[in-house]
Amino acid sequence: MCGDGMQKVAFRSKDDIQYIVGINVRRMCKDKNVNLMEFSEEIDISYEYLRHIVSLGGQKSLSFYSMYKIAKILGVTMDELCDGIFDDKNKQLKC
């Protein structure tokens, strides 16, 4: 615990999180044989934007609402979309 009673936590970067979520969405779409063009229409984002999300660089971020729609349509939980975000790097740091 830090002097003020709060614990200091290490956070992943925004880029890391975008990458992990994008890879998870890509894998889930592939596993379910989801056509990205049709899927982008269902979640109401452009195909080009979705391509950037699922690319190997995780070049675009998703709003919470878009993540919700993706999870709902794919039949997965938000936790499953975020699988891998909280591994290792979310350890407590010493003050």
C-alpha atoms as an extended CHARMM CRD file, in Angstrom:
* protein
*
        95  EXT
         1         1  MET       CA              0.0000000000        0.0000000000        0.0000000000  PROA      1               0.0000000000
         2         2  CYS       CA              1.1510000000        3.5060000000       -0.7350000000  PROA      2               0.0000000000
         3         3  GLY       CA              1.3380000000        6.1530000000        1.9530000000  PROA      3               0.0000000000
         4         4  ASP       CA             -2.1920000000        7.4100000000        1.2270000000  PROA      4               0.0000000000
         5         5  GLY       CA             -3.7430000000        3.9480000000        1.5770000000  PROA      5               0.0000000000
         6         6  MET       CA             -4.0420000000        3.4160000000       -2.1750000000  PROA      6               0.0000000000
         7         7  GLN       CA             -2.2550000000        0.6180000000       -4.0010000000  PROA      7               0.0000000000
         8         8  LYS       CA             -0.2420000000        1.5490000000       -7.0620000000  PROA      8               0.0000000000
         9         9  VAL       CA             -1.2060000000       -0.5190000000      -10.1060000000  PROA      9               0.0000000000
        10        10  ALA       CA              0.6560000000       -1.0340000000      -13.3700000000  PROA      10              0.0000000000
        11        11  PHE       CA             -1.5530000000       -0.4060000000      -16.3940000000  PROA      11              0.0000000000
        12        12  ARG       CA             -1.2270000000       -1.6810000000      -19.9360000000  PROA      12              0.0000000000
        13        13  SER       CA             -0.9390000000        0.9510000000      -22.6180000000  PROA      13              0.0000000000
        14        14  LYS       CA             -3.9390000000        1.9010000000      -24.7430000000  PROA      14              0.0000000000
        15        15  ASP       CA             -2.1410000000        0.3860000000      -27.7550000000  PROA      15              0.0000000000
        16        16  ASP       CA             -1.6850000000       -2.9330000000      -25.9380000000  PROA      16              0.0000000000
        17        17  ILE       CA             -5.3670000000       -3.0650000000      -25.0340000000  PROA      17              0.0000000000
        18        18  GLN       CA             -6.4890000000       -2.1940000000      -28.5750000000  PROA      18              0.0000000000
        19        19  TYR       CA             -4.1910000000       -4.9050000000      -29.9230000000  PROA      19              0.0000000000
        20        20  ILE       CA             -5.4640000000       -7.5800000000      -27.5150000000  PROA      20              0.0000000000
        21        21  VAL       CA             -9.1500000000       -6.7860000000      -28.0920000000  PROA      21              0.0000000000
        22        22  GLY       CA             -8.6100000000       -6.6340000000      -31.8530000000  PROA      22              0.0000000000
        23        23  ILE       CA             -6.8700000000      -10.0230000000      -31.8930000000  PROA      23              0.0000000000
        24        24  ASN       CA             -9.6600000000      -11.5290000000      -29.7820000000  PROA      24              0.0000000000
        25        25  VAL       CA            -12.3530000000      -10.1490000000      -32.1090000000  PROA      25              0.0000000000
        26        26  ARG       CA            -10.4260000000      -11.4200000000      -35.1350000000  PROA      26              0.0000000000
        27        27  ARG       CA            -10.0560000000      -14.9140000000      -33.6330000000  PROA      27              0.0000000000
        28        28  MET       CA            -13.7150000000      -15.0970000000      -32.6050000000  PROA      28              0.0000000000
        29        29  CYS       CA            -14.9370000000      -13.9860000000      -36.0300000000  PROA      29              0.0000000000
        30        30  LYS       CA            -12.6870000000      -16.5430000000      -37.6920000000  PROA      30              0.0000000000
        31        31  ASP       CA            -13.7890000000      -19.3270000000      -35.3180000000  PROA      31              0.0000000000
        32        32  LYS       CA            -17.4400000000      -18.5580000000      -36.0600000000  PROA      32              0.0000000000
        33        33  ASN       CA            -16.8940000000      -18.0660000000      -39.8130000000  PROA      33              0.0000000000
        34        34  VAL       CA            -18.2040000000      -14.5080000000      -39.5790000000  PROA      34              0.0000000000
        35        35  ASN       CA            -17.9480000000      -12.4200000000      -42.7370000000  PROA      35              0.0000000000
        36        36  LEU       CA            -16.3770000000       -9.1110000000      -41.6740000000  PROA      36              0.0000000000
        37        37  MET       CA            -18.2980000000       -7.0940000000      -44.2720000000  PROA      37              0.0000000000
        38        38  GLU       CA            -21.6680000000       -8.3590000000      -43.0010000000  PROA      38              0.0000000000
        39        39  PHE       CA            -20.5200000000       -8.1820000000      -39.3870000000  PROA      39              0.0000000000
        40        40  SER       CA            -19.5300000000       -4.5170000000      -39.7450000000  PROA      40              0.0000000000
        41        41  GLU       CA            -23.0500000000       -3.7480000000      -40.9570000000  PROA      41              0.0000000000
        42        42  GLU       CA            -24.5830000000       -5.5910000000      -37.9900000000  PROA      42              0.0000000000
        43        43  ILE       CA            -22.5330000000       -3.6320000000      -35.4670000000  PROA      43              0.0000000000
        44        44  ASP       CA            -22.9980000000       -0.3950000000      -37.4120000000  PROA      44              0.0000000000
        45        45  ILE       CA            -19.3640000000        0.4890000000      -38.0610000000  PROA      45              0.0000000000
        46        46  SER       CA            -17.6480000000        0.7560000000      -41.3990000000  PROA      46              0.0000000000
        47        47  TYR       CA            -15.9220000000       -2.2770000000      -42.8510000000  PROA      47              0.0000000000
        48        48  GLU       CA            -12.6960000000       -0.2600000000      -43.1280000000  PROA      48              0.0000000000
        49        49  TYR       CA            -12.8430000000        0.6360000000      -39.4320000000  PROA      49              0.0000000000
        50        50  LEU       CA            -13.4890000000       -3.0030000000      -38.4610000000  PROA      50              0.0000000000
        51        51  ARG       CA            -10.5370000000       -4.0830000000      -40.5940000000  PROA      51              0.0000000000
        52        52  HSD       CA             -8.3160000000       -1.6950000000      -38.6530000000  PROA      52              0.0000000000
        53        53  ILE       CA             -9.6370000000       -3.0690000000      -35.3500000000  PROA      53              0.0000000000
        54        54  VAL       CA             -8.8860000000       -6.6910000000      -36.2040000000  PROA      54              0.0000000000
        55        55  SER       CA             -5.6010000000       -6.0160000000      -37.9790000000  PROA      55              0.0000000000
        56        56  LEU       CA             -2.4400000000       -7.2820000000      -36.3480000000  PROA      56              0.0000000000
        57        57  GLY       CA             -1.6120000000       -3.8110000000      -35.1150000000  PROA      57              0.0000000000
        58        58  GLY       CA             -4.8700000000       -3.0380000000      -33.3680000000  PROA      58              0.0000000000
        59        59  GLN       CA             -4.7680000000        0.3450000000      -35.1020000000  PROA      59              0.0000000000
        60        60  LYS       CA             -8.1950000000        1.5640000000      -33.9610000000  PROA      60              0.0000000000
        61        61  SER       CA             -9.9730000000        1.4850000000      -30.6490000000  PROA      61              0.0000000000
        62        62  LEU       CA            -13.5400000000        0.4690000000      -29.9370000000  PROA      62              0.0000000000
        63        63  SER       CA            -16.1030000000        2.2870000000      -27.8730000000  PROA      63              0.0000000000
        64        64  PHE       CA            -17.5930000000        0.3780000000      -24.9660000000  PROA      64              0.0000000000
        65        65  TYR       CA            -20.9130000000        0.3140000000      -26.8360000000  PROA      65              0.0000000000
        66        66  SER       CA            -19.2950000000       -1.1940000000      -29.9550000000  PROA      66              0.0000000000
        67        67  MET       CA            -17.5960000000       -3.8180000000      -27.7870000000  PROA      67              0.0000000000
        68        68  TYR       CA            -20.9780000000       -4.6070000000      -26.2380000000  PROA      68              0.0000000000
        69        69  LYS       CA            -22.5800000000       -5.0440000000      -29.6690000000  PROA      69              0.0000000000
        70        70  ILE       CA            -19.6950000000       -7.2320000000      -30.8680000000  PROA      70              0.0000000000
        71        71  ALA       CA            -19.9460000000       -9.4470000000      -27.7910000000  PROA      71              0.0000000000
        72        72  LYS       CA            -23.7270000000       -9.7110000000      -28.1010000000  PROA      72              0.0000000000
        73        73  ILE       CA            -23.6780000000      -10.6290000000      -31.7950000000  PROA      73              0.0000000000
        74        74  LEU       CA            -20.7930000000      -13.1070000000      -31.3960000000  PROA      74              0.0000000000
        75        75  GLY       CA            -22.4600000000      -14.6560000000      -28.3450000000  PROA      75              0.0000000000
        76        76  VAL       CA            -19.4680000000      -14.0330000000      -26.0640000000  PROA      76              0.0000000000
        77        77  THR       CA            -18.9540000000      -12.0510000000      -22.8820000000  PROA      77              0.0000000000
        78        78  MET       CA            -17.1350000000       -8.7480000000      -22.5460000000  PROA      78              0.0000000000
        79        79  ASP       CA            -14.6240000000      -10.6720000000      -20.4230000000  PROA      79              0.0000000000
        80        80  GLU       CA            -13.9170000000      -12.9440000000      -23.3740000000  PROA      80              0.0000000000
        81        81  LEU       CA            -13.3240000000       -9.9320000000      -25.6320000000  PROA      81              0.0000000000
        82        82  CYS       CA            -10.8530000000       -8.6150000000      -23.0530000000  PROA      82              0.0000000000
        83        83  ASP       CA             -9.1420000000      -11.9660000000      -22.4530000000  PROA      83              0.0000000000
        84        84  GLY       CA             -5.4420000000      -11.3540000000      -21.9150000000  PROA      84              0.0000000000
        85        85  ILE       CA             -5.6250000000       -7.7040000000      -20.8980000000  PROA      85              0.0000000000
        86        86  PHE       CA             -5.2680000000       -8.3520000000      -17.1880000000  PROA      86              0.0000000000
        87        87  ASP       CA             -2.4900000000      -10.9500000000      -17.3890000000  PROA      87              0.0000000000
        88        88  ASP       CA              0.9700000000      -10.2730000000      -15.9150000000  PROA      88              0.0000000000
        89        89  LYS       CA              1.2200000000       -6.5100000000      -16.3190000000  PROA      89              0.0000000000
        90        90  ASN       CA             -1.5870000000       -5.7640000000      -13.8520000000  PROA      90              0.0000000000
        91        91  LYS       CA              0.5440000000       -6.7610000000      -10.8550000000  PROA      91              0.0000000000
        92        92  GLN       CA              0.8110000000       -4.5350000000       -7.8180000000  PROA      92              0.0000000000
        93        93  LEU       CA              3.8190000000       -2.2240000000       -7.7550000000  PROA      93              0.0000000000
        94        94  LYS       CA              5.7160000000       -1.3670000000       -4.6090000000  PROA      94              0.0000000000
        95        95  CYS       CA              5.6120000000        2.3020000000       -3.5810000000  PROA      95              0.0000000000
